[in-house]
């Protein structure tokens, strides 16, 4: 059957404005190029698109904002459904839940929940789509207190391969509900989720920047603090080589800098003083090493956490890598700085160590296929292929960093942090991967959504970079 036979689903072909809008991705280095695409704004449109694809023998792929487009299989020969479901975020302040249509970004959720004194376990960038982040784990600046964000999912609404809408939760197909939460995808097109929220009075959040000339003592002191930090604090340390472009403060574009950012949660008003003291216990000793170039840490409301990481708001091209580290001793710190620090020749714009532990490490008793992370730090590094920095140079340096950190690498990854499809991925053990696979075979027996299965759900993937 040809694509002309499926016009009722409003499928767009390459070259049309509708196709370009549906395939637009935040990561400009990995634009999907499917055989056809559609933007779905209602569950009925999703159902029509899935049925049309099945009739046309087209595999189905799904995305919303395209932040993770570099981490997934190419969409060649498929129908790509861009989920942009209407309806808006619905907050239930009594139950402390939010119903979120697929395609919604975290900024929308945060701003909807804040007037009720509630927050979600969101990511650092407000433009990231909620669904992909959640079902791929979700490593939040609240995570050492709340755990992986996927544990906050209360229900998932989706369209399965037979073109029908279903709801999975603890009481309705709990096996599918378990698999959806971290099982690696490929179960259908998610059209909405219900998530749990938590109370928040204030958050001490922000970022502190120093010249990278002070990187070693700053890293050592941050590592020492992070080993015994209270759960209410989740931070990251970044080595950054920022270009002199609009939006980047001039003092941060004059050379490599080291940044410590994050958030300290005060769930109740009476916890604010303790949160301030926790932040001071981290930042005071760091400020004693050298005067910061820029310091934005301050008490604020939950919306302030969206600004702390200073992620780009507009689409950019980037190539990167991610791995989980079991620990980072003195030798590991030396290896990290040797690979990405001042004088390393690194083309990466950002090389991050995200503090884990706390609730991140605890498997949720009612969680899904992925509910905890057994690692001390998450490493993420990426850079844009601009000017003299080539795609190959970025791929090569990702391999250099991976080799340098190999002694501390757990061999596992968090799907929502993966940045390169060709890089090693693994997040489920054999038993969990097999269990998720059995659910997938039940709801999608003909593999309509097989291309959307995360490589890390089935075992380690080792390929040459694209």
C-alpha positions in Angstrom: 0.0 0.0 0.0 1.3 3.5 -0.9 1.4 6.6 1.3 -1.4 8.0 -1.0 -3.7 5.4 0.5 -3.4 6.9 4.0 -4.4 10.5 3.5 -7.1 10.4 6.1 -4.4 10.4 8.8 -3.0 13.7 7.3 0.4 12.1 6.8 3.0 14.6 5.5 5.7 13.8 3.0 9.3 15.1 2.8 9.5 18.6 1.4 6.2 19.8 2.8 5.9 22.4 5.6 3.9 19.9 7.7 6.6 17.3 7.4 9.3 19.8 8.5 7.3 20.9 11.5 6.6 17.3 12.6 10.2 16.2 12.2 11.8 19.3 13.9 14.2 18.3 16.6 15.9 20.2 19.3 19.2 18.4 18.5 19.9 19.9 15.1 22.8 17.4 14.6 20.3 14.5 14.5 17.2 15.4 12.4 15.0 12.5 11.8 14.2 11.7 8.2 11.2 9.3 8.2 9.2 8.3 5.1 6.3 10.3 6.4 5.3 12.3 9.5 2.3 13.7 11.3 1.7 16.0 14.2 -1.0 14.5 16.4 -3.0 16.9 18.7 -5.7 14.5 19.9 -5.8 10.8 20.8 -8.1 10.3 17.9 -5.4 11.6 15.5 -2.9 9.2 17.1 -5.2 6.3 16.6 -5.8 7.2 13.0 -2.1 7.6 12.3 -1.2 4.2 13.9 -4.0 2.5 11.9 -2.9 4.1 8.7 0.7 3.1 9.3 -0.3 -0.5 9.9 -2.3 -0.6 6.7 0.7 0.9 4.8 3.1 -1.5 6.4 5.1 1.4 7.9 6.8 1.0 11.2 5.9 3.8 13.7 8.3 6.1 15.6 7.4 8.7 18.1 8.9 12.0 19.4 7.8 15.3 20.8 10.6 17.9 21.3 13.4 15.9 19.8 15.9 16.5 22.6 16.9 12.9 22.4 17.0 12.5 18.6 20.7 11.7 18.6 20.2 8.8 21.1 17.6 6.8 19.2 17.6 4.7 16.1 17.3 6.5 12.7 13.6 6.8 11.6 14.3 5.9 8.0 11.4 4.2 6.3 9.0 4.9 9.2 6.0 7.0 10.0 7.1 9.5 12.7 4.3 10.7 15.0 5.0 14.0 16.7 2.9 14.1 19.9 1.6 17.6 20.6 -1.6 16.7 22.5 -3.9 19.5 23.4 -5.6 20.1 26.8 -2.9 21.6 29.0 -1.7 20.5 32.4 -4.4 19.6 34.9 -3.4 19.9 38.6 -5.2 18.1 41.4 -3.9 19.9 44.5 -5.7 17.5 46.9 -4.3 14.3 45.4 -1.0 16.1 44.6 -1.1 14.9 41.0 -0.8 16.4 37.5 -2.3 15.0 34.3 0.1 15.9 31.4 -0.7 15.6 27.7 2.2 14.1 25.6 4.2 16.9 24.0 4.0 19.1 27.1 7.3 20.5 28.3 8.5 20.7 31.9 8.3 24.4 32.1 4.5 24.2 31.6 4.2 21.6 34.4 6.4 23.6 36.8 4.4 26.8 36.3 1.1 25.0 36.6 2.0 23.3 39.9 3.8 26.2 41.6 0.7 28.2 42.6 -0.4 25.2 44.7 3.0 25.0 46.5 3.8 21.8 44.5 6.6 20.7 42.3 7.5 17.8 40.0 10.8 15.9 39.6 11.6 17.7 36.4 14.8 18.0 34.4 17.2 21.0 34.3 15.8 22.4 31.0 12.3 23.7 30.8 11.9 22.9 27.1 12.4 19.1 27.5 9.3 17.0 26.8 7.8 15.4 29.9 7.0 11.9 28.6 10.3 10.8 27.1 12.2 12.2 30.1 9.9 10.4 32.6 9.7 7.0 31.0 13.5 7.0 30.4 14.3 7.5 34.1 14.6 11.2 34.7 17.5 12.5 36.8 16.2 15.6 38.6 17.8 18.3 40.7 15.3 17.0 43.4 16.3 13.4 42.7 18.4 12.7 45.8 15.3 13.4 47.8 12.6 12.1 45.4 14.4 9.3 43.4 14.2 8.8 39.7 11.4 10.8 38.1 9.9 7.7 36.6 8.8 6.6 40.1 6.4 9.6 40.2 4.3 8.2 37.3 0.9 7.2 38.4 -0.7 6.3 35.1 0.1 6.2 31.4 -2.4 6.7 28.6 -1.3 5.3 25.2 -2.4 4.0 21.8 -1.3 0.5 21.1 -0.4 -1.2 17.8 -4.1 -2.2 17.2 -5.0 1.5 17.1 -6.8 1.5 20.4 -6.5 3.8 23.4 -5.7 2.2 26.8 -4.8 3.3 30.3 -2.2 1.5 32.3 -1.9 2.0 36.1 -1.5 -0.1 39.2 -5.1 -1.4 38.9 -5.4 -1.6 35.1 -2.9 -3.9 33.3 -0.2 -3.5 36.0 2.2 -5.6 33.9 2.1 -3.1 31.1 2.3 -0.3 33.6 5.5 -1.9 35.1 7.1 -2.2 31.6 6.2 1.3 30.5 8.1 2.8 33.4 11.7 2.3 32.3 11.2 -0.8 30.2 12.8 0.8 27.1 9.8 1.9 25.0 8.2 0.3 22.0 4.9 -0.3 23.7 2.8 2.3 21.8 2.3 6.0 21.4 1.9 7.6 24.8 -0.8 10.3 24.8 -0.7 11.4 28.4 0.6 10.7 31.9 -0.5 11.2 35.4 2.4 12.1 37.8 2.7 12.6 41.5 3.8 16.0 42.8 5.4 16.9 46.1 5.1 20.0 48.4 7.8 22.7 48.2 8.0 25.9 50.1 11.4 27.3 48.9 14.4 26.1 46.9 17.9 27.3 47.3 19.2 27.0 43.7 21.6 28.6 41.2 25.0 28.2 39.7 28.5 29.4 40.7 31.3 29.8 38.1 35.0 29.9 38.5 38.0 30.0 36.2 38.9 26.4 35.3 42.4 27.3 36.5 41.0 26.4 40.0 39.4 23.1 38.8 41.4 20.6 40.8 40.8 22.0 44.3 37.2 22.8 43.5 36.5 19.3 42.2 38.2 17.8 45.2 36.2 19.8 47.7 32.9 19.2 45.8 33.6 15.4 45.8 34.3 15.4 49.5 31.1 17.3 50.2 29.0 15.2 47.9 29.9 12.0 49.7 28.0 13.1 52.8 25.5 15.6 51.4 21.9 15.5 52.7 19.3 14.1 50.4 17.6 17.5 50.0 20.6 18.6 47.9 21.3 17.5 44.4 24.2 19.2 42.5 26.4 18.9 39.5 29.9 20.0 38.5 30.6 21.1 35.0 33.6 22.0 33.0 32.4 24.4 30.3 34.0 25.9 27.2 31.3 28.4 26.1 31.4 30.4 22.9 31.0 34.2 22.9 27.4 34.1 21.6 24.3 36.0 22.7 23.0 34.7 26.0 26.4 33.7 27.4 27.7 36.2 30.0 31.1 37.7 28.7 33.0 36.5 31.8 32.0 32.9 31.1 33.1 33.0 27.4 36.7 34.3 28.2 38.0 30.8 28.7 37.1 27.4 30.3 35.1 27.7 33.5 34.0 25.3 36.2 30.4 25.5 37.4 28.7 24.0 40.5 24.9 24.2 40.2 22.0 22.4 41.7 19.1 22.7 44.2 18.5 22.3 47.9 14.8 21.5 48.6 12.8 22.9 51.5 9.5 21.1 51.5 8.1 23.3 54.4 8.7 26.9 55.2 10.4 25.9 58.4 13.0 23.9 56.4 14.2 27.0 54.6 16.9 27.9 57.1 18.3 24.3 56.9 18.3 24.5 53.1 20.3 27.8 53.3 22.8 26.2 55.7 23.2 23.2 53.4 23.9 25.4 50.4 26.3 27.5 52.5 28.1 24.3 53.6 28.7 23.5 50.0 29.5 26.9 48.5 31.4 28.5 51.4 34.4 26.2 51.1 34.4 26.5 47.3 34.2 30.3 47.5 37.2 30.2 49.8 39.3 28.7 47.1 38.7 31.5 44.6 36.3 34.4 44.0 33.5 33.2 41.6 33.2 34.9 38.2 29.4 34.7 38.6 27.2 33.5 41.4 23.4 33.1 41.1 22.6 30.8 44.1 19.7 32.2 46.1 16.5 31.1 47.8 13.5 31.1 45.3 10.3 29.4 44.3 10.3 26.1 42.4 10.2 27.9 39.0 13.7 29.2 39.8 15.2 25.7 39.4 14.5 26.0 35.6 17.0 28.8 35.3 19.8 27.4 37.4 21.4 25.2 34.7 21.2 27.9 31.9 20.4 25.4 29.2 20.0 26.8 25.7 16.3 27.7 24.9 16.6 27.4 21.2 17.5 24.2 19.1 21.2 23.6 18.8 23.3 20.8 17.2 25.2 18.6 19.7 27.0 15.3 19.9 27.8 13.7 23.2 28.1 10.7 25.5 26.9 9.5 28.9 28.1 6.9 31.4 27.5 6.1 35.1 30.4 6.1 37.5 30.6 3.9 40.5 32.8 6.4 42.3 35.4 9.0 41.5 38.5 8.8 43.7 41.6 11.0 43.4 42.8 9.0 40.3 39.4 9.4 38.8 39.3 13.1 39.4 42.7 13.4 37.7 41.5 11.3 34.7 38.3 13.5 34.4 40.3 16.7 34.4 42.9 15.3 32.1 40.3 14.4 29.5 38.0 17.5 29.7 39.8 20.2 31.8 42.0 23.1 31.0 44.8 22.2 28.6 43.1 18.9 27.5 42.2 20.2 24.1 38.6 19.0 24.7 36.1 20.2 22.0 33.2 19.5 24.4 31.3 22.6 25.4 30.1 20.9 28.6 31.4 18.0 30.6 29.2 17.2 33.6 29.3 15.2 36.7 25.8 14.9 38.2 25.7 13.9 41.9 23.6 10.7 42.5 23.2 8.5 45.6 20.4 9.2 48.1 17.0 8.2 46.8 18.4 7.8 43.3 20.0 4.5 44.5 16.9 3.1 46.0 14.6 0.8 44.0 11.0 1.9 44.5 8.9 -0.8 46.1 6.0 -0.1 43.6 8.3 1.0 40.8 8.6 -0.1 37.2 11.3 -1.8 35.2 13.8 0.9 36.1 13.4 2.5 39.5 16.9 3.1 40.9 20.5 3.8 39.8 23.4 2.1 41.4 26.1 4.8 40.8 27.7 7.7 42.6 27.8 10.1 39.6 26.4 10.4 36.1 28.8 11.8 33.4 27.4 13.6 30.4 29.5 15.4 27.9 28.5 17.2 24.6 29.5 19.8 22.2 28.2 21.5 19.0 30.0 21.0 15.7 30.7 24.7 15.1 33.6 26.4 13.4 36.8 24.3 13.6 35.1 21.7 15.8 34.0 18.9 13.5 31.5 16.0 14.1 34.4 13.6 13.9 36.4 15.5 16.5 33.5 15.3 18.9 33.0 11.6 18.4 36.7 11.0 18.8 36.8 13.0 22.1 33.8 11.2 23.5 35.7 8.0 22.9 38.8 9.6 24.6 36.8 10.5 27.7 35.1 7.1 27.9 38.5 5.4 27.8 39.9 7.7 30.5 36.9 7.0 32.8 36.7 3.3 32.0 38.1 2.1 35.4 35.1 3.9 37.2 32.4 3.1 34.6 29.6 0.9 35.8 28.7 -0.2 32.3 25.1 1.0 32.8 23.3 4.1 31.5 20.1 6.1 32.2 18.1 6.3 29.0 17.0 9.9 29.5 20.7 10.9 29.7 22.0 9.0 26.7 23.1 11.4 23.9 24.5 9.1 21.2 22.9 6.1 19.6 26.2 4.6 18.6 27.5 4.7 22.2 27.2 1.8 24.7 23.8 1.6 26.3 22.5 -0.7 29.0 20.0 -0.1 31.7 18.2 -3.4 32.4 19.5 -6.7 33.5 18.6 -9.8 31.6 15.6 -10.7 33.7 14.0 -7.3 33.5 14.8 -6.9 29.8 13.1 -10.3 29.2 10.1 -9.4 31.2 9.7 -6.1 29.4 10.1 -8.0 26.1 7.3 -10.3 26.9 5.0 -7.4 27.6 6.1 -5.8 24.3 5.4 -9.0 22.4 1.8 -9.1 23.9 0.9 -5.5 23.1 2.8 -5.2 19.8 3.1 -8.7 18.4 4.1 -7.5 14.9 6.8 -5.1 16.0 5.1 -1.9 14.8 7.0 0.1 17.4 10.1 -2.0 17.4 12.3 0.9 16.2 11.4 2.8 19.3 12.9 0.2 21.7 15.9 1.7 23.5 19.1 -0.3 22.8 19.8 -0.4 26.5 16.7 -2.3 27.1 18.0 -5.4 25.4 21.7 -5.4 26.2 24.8 -3.3 25.6 25.0 -1.7 22.1 28.4 -1.0 20.6 28.5 0.5 17.2 30.6 3.0 15.3 29.3 6.6 15.6 26.9 7.7 12.8 
